[in-house]
Amino acid sequence: MGDLEIRAAVADDIPAIVGMLADDPLGAQRESPDDVTPYLAALERLSRDPNQHLVVAVREDRVVGTLQLTIIPGLSRRGATRSIIEAVRIHADERGSGLGTQLIEWAVAESRRQNCQLVQLTSDNTRTDAHRFYERLGFTASHVGFKLPL
């Protein structure tokens, strides 16, 4: 399978990232792979924020996975810092290869390195396979999440 590198995303990675975001029934409804302009603007904003880590997994010079890790300092839990894992995507060719586990393990290790006391994530109700995956990695479905489109 070749060596895997997990690194910060750069502008040249955007088409591959957006392609993975759009490669499922939910993402196909909300992503626009033909217009990378808003994604490049978002990458610029993310790159300026030291608490944002948009990473890609690269194997044999090809982007095969991605996730975003956000570090959030807070007051609750005795001033705990937490992290949020978002937008985990694995290229269709790599699903089942263990890459998702490696990406999540990277995010948990980075969270520890940044002195987080809690790692959290949300997953759409319809992604039952993803829920089983996260539970296998030790996450528990402890909360109900709510969203309000603006």
N, C-alpha and C positions, 0 to 999 in steps of 0.2 A: 504493500500500500504506500510505501514511501514515507519519508519523514514529514512530520506535521509541525508547522510554525503557527503560533498564535501571536498576532501583532495588532497594533493600532491600525484601524482602517484609514485609507488615504483616498483621494478623489478618484483615482483609477479603479478602485474597488467598487464604486457606487453601482455601476450597471449589474455586476454580479450579485451584490447585496439586494438590490431592488428586485432582481429576478427571483431570488429565493423568497423574499417577502411576498411576492405576487404568486408564488407557486403552490397555492392551496385555495380551496373555495372561499375562505374568508379574505385572504390577501388579494385574490383576484378582483374582489369587489372594491377594494380601497386603495390599491397601489396603481401607479402609472409608470410602468417601465419605459415607455416611449419618451418621457420627458424627465430627464434627470435634474433639471434646474432646481426644483424645490429641495431635492435630496442633497445637492451640493451645498445649498444655502444652510440646510440643517447640519451637515457635516462641519461647516465652518463654525457655526454656533457651538456645536458639541466640542470641537477642538479647542475652543477658547475657555472651556469650563473644566477646571482640574478635577471636578467630581464626576465627570462623564467619561466613560471608557467604551467606545464603540470599537469592537475588535472583530477580526476575521481569522478564520482558520484556513491556512494555505497548505496545500499538498501539491507537490510537483508543479509549482508556479500557477496554481489554479485555486481561486477562492471556493472553498467547499463548505464553509459554515460561518455563522456570525452570531453575535449577541451584543447587547448593550448592558453595561453595569453602571448603576448610578449609586454614588455614595451620599448618604443623607445624615448629616449631624442632627441631633435632636435633643430635646429635654426629657421626653418620657423614658422610662426604664433607667432612671438615674443618670440621665444625660448620655444615653447610649447612641452610638453611631450605627446605622443600619445600611444595608445595601439592597438594591432592587435589581433583579435580573429581568430584562425585557427582550422581546424580539429575537428569541432563540430560533434560528433556522439552520437546517442542515440540507445541503444539496441532495436532490433525489437519489443520485448515484451513490451517496455515502450513508444513507439511512441504514441503520442496523449494523454499522461498522464499529460502533463504540465512540465515534466522534462527538456525539451529543454529550456523552458522559465526560469526555475529556474537556469539552468547553465548560460544562457546569463545574467540574472540578477546578478548572482555572479560575472561574468566577468566585468560587468559595475560597480558594487560596488567596486571591487578590483581596477579597473582603477581609480575611484574617490579617493580611499584611497591612491593611489600612485601619486595623483595630476596630472593625465592626463587631458588634455583639449579636447581630441577627442578619440573616439573609432571607429576603422574601421575594416572591414572584407571584404573578397572576397568570391564569391561563383561561382562555375562553371555555365556557361550559361545554361546548361541543367537542373539544379536543380530548376525548377520553383516553386515547393512547398516550398523549402527553402527560395526562394526570398520573397514569400508571408509571410512566418513566420517572417523573419527579418523586413519586412516593418510593420507588425503588432506590432512589438516591438519598432518601432520608427526610425529604420534605413532608410535612403534614398539611392536610387541607383544614386549617384551623380557623379560617375567617371566611366571611362572605364579602366579595368585592362588589363595588358599585361604580358605575361610570355615568357621566353626564356629558353628552356631546355638546360642544359650544360652536 
